Amino acid sequence: MTGIKLGVLVSGGGTNLQAITDSIERGKIKGEVSVVISSNERAYALKRAEKHGIPGVYINRNNFKTQKEYEEHMITVLKAYDVDLVLLAGFMKVLSPVFIAEFRNRIMNIHPALIPAFSGMGFYGSRVHKAVLEYGVKVTGATVHFVDEGADTGPIILQEVVPVLDDDTVDSLAARVLEVEHKIFPEAVRLYSEGKLVIKGRRVLIKNGK
């Protein structure tokens, strides 16, 4: 298949991986997921990859003496599959400047809140939604951004708002935010694959506005 080649880093269930592969199979994204790399041997995302005929690789951090060696191995695998764009889809490891430099402006992450609110170190998974409810904000959402050396500090590509309802629980809010994640993550990949994203400082401009 011609088009963009994606490398997806995962640690858990892989629902965003599923959303990406579904978009590819529907023809919305021209390209393929070339490889899925997991930090968790039991991640269901590896099963999803297998079902779609995508190579899945488990890389155990404990097998490497240093973070640098661990990331260098990931880089080697991604390059072996000629990956153009790296997607962090629930990847529960912090990447060092070494990895970021190798794929500068070619790494995307999805965050379950409207950055810069409820983001940064310690804000991941259900912790984000718990913090949203405890603070009492009226809206939250999801953000797709390019990854830089900071925690959730890279240029923002797309965001979408999700209302916080009076009777929301962590689980109910998380479910609605996840629906939005599954919408905007594939859309951001599509825009990138079509050359429509332009980074200017902290801003990401979309050519033709769509």
N, C-alpha and C positions, 0 to 999 in steps of 0.2 A: 504493500500500500504506500502511495506517495503522500507527502504532507508532513506535518510536524511529528516528531518522535518525542514521546513523553516518558519521563521516569518518575514514578510515584513512590514516595516514602511514606510508610504506614506503621502503625503500632497496634491497631485495634480492629474494629469491625469493618471498616472500609466502605461506609455508605457513600462517602464523597468519591471514592474510587469508582463505585458502581455508577454514580451519576455521570462521571466523566466517560466511562465506557459506553453507557447508554446513549450519550450524546454523539459519540463517535459512530456507533452502530446505526443511529438514526440519520447520519449524514450531516449533522450540525457542526461537527468539528472534523476537518479534513486531516487525518493523521491516525496515529495509533499509540497505545500504551506499549512501549517497547519492553519495559521491565518494571516490576514492583519489588521494592526492597523493604523488608520488615525488620524492626528491632525486636520483635516478639515472635518467637517460634510458633506460638499458638494463635496468632492473630487470624481472625476469620477473613481478613482482607486477602490473605494468601490463598484461601479457598476460592474467593471470588475471582482472583487472577487465574487460577487453574481452570475454573469453569469457562473462562473466556479465552483460554489458550495462550495466556500471557505468562512469560517466564517469571517465576517468583523466587526471590532470594532472601534467605534469613541470614542476617549478619549479627553475630553475637558480640557485643561490645567487650565482654569479659575475655574474649580470645585475643585481645590486643593490649599491649602494655600501655599505650598512650591513646588519648583522644585523637591525636594527629594521625597515628597509624590506622585507627579505626576509620576515620574520615577519608584517608587516602585510599583505603580499600573500597569504600563506597564510590569514590570518584572514579577509580579504575573500572568498576562494574558499570557505572553510568556511561562512561566513555566507550566501553566495549559494545554497548548497545546504541551508540551514536545519538545519545539523548540531546535534544535541543532545549527542552524546558523541564525543570524539576518542580514537581508539585508536592507540597507537604500536606498530606491528607490525614490528620490525626497522628502525626509523627511526634512521639513523646520524648525526643532528644533535642537538646540545644546544639545548634551547629556553630562551629567556631569560625573566625575570620578566614581561616585557610580554605574551608569549603565555600564560604560566601564568595571569596575572591575568584575561585575557579569558575563559578557560574554567576558572575555579577550580572544583575538585572535579568537573570534567567531562572529565578526561583520564586514561586508563588506560594502563599500560605492563605488558609481560610481561618478566620477568627470569629467566634460566636458572640460578638458584640460590636458596637459602633466605635471603633478606634478613633480617638485615644481613650475613650471611656472604658473602664473595666478591662484593661489590657496590661501587658507587661509581665514581669516575673511573677509566678504564682497564680496567674489568671488563665486557667485552662479547664476544659470539660465542665462538669457541673458546678465547679467553684465560681465560674463566671456568672451563671444564672442565679446562684445563691446570693452573690454579691449584688446583682441587679435588684432582686426582690427585697433584700435587706435595706438597700439605699432608698427604695421607694420611687425610682424613676418611672415615668409614664411610657417611655419607649426604649427599646433596645434594638438589636438587629444583627446583621452579619457583615463582615468586611473581608474582601479579598485584597491582598497587598503584596508587593514585591518584598522579598526578605533582604534585610541588611544585617549589620553586625549587632544591632540592638534587639530587644525583645518586643516584637509587634510595632517596630518603629519605621519600617520601610514605607515607601510611597504607596498611597492608597489607589487601587484600581477601580473597584466597585464597592458600593455599600447599599444595603436596603434595610428599611426600618420595619420593626415588628412591634406592635403595641403590646404593652404589659397590662394584662387584665387583672381586675380586682381579685379574682379567685384563682389566679395562677399559682401553680406549684413549680418547683424546680423542674420536674419531669414534663409538665404540660408546656412550660415556656421553652424548654430545650427542644421539644418536638416541633414546635412552630418555627423556631429559629433554624432548625435543621432543614426544614422544607425550603427555606430561603437560601441556605448554603448550597443545597442541591441545584438551585436555579442559577445563582450568580457565579459559582466557581466554574462550571462549564462555559458560561458566557464569557468570563474573563479569558479562559483558554482559547475560546474561538476568536476573540478580538486579537489576542497575541498572535495566533496562527495566521491571521489574515493581515498582519503587519499594521494594525490600526492603533497600537498603543505607543505613545511618545512620552518619554520621561523628561520633564523639565524641572530640575531641582527636586522639590518635594511633591510636585504635581505630576499626575499621569493624565495626559490629554488623549482623548479618543478621536481619531480622524473621522470626519463626516458625522460625528456625534452619535454613532451607533456601530 
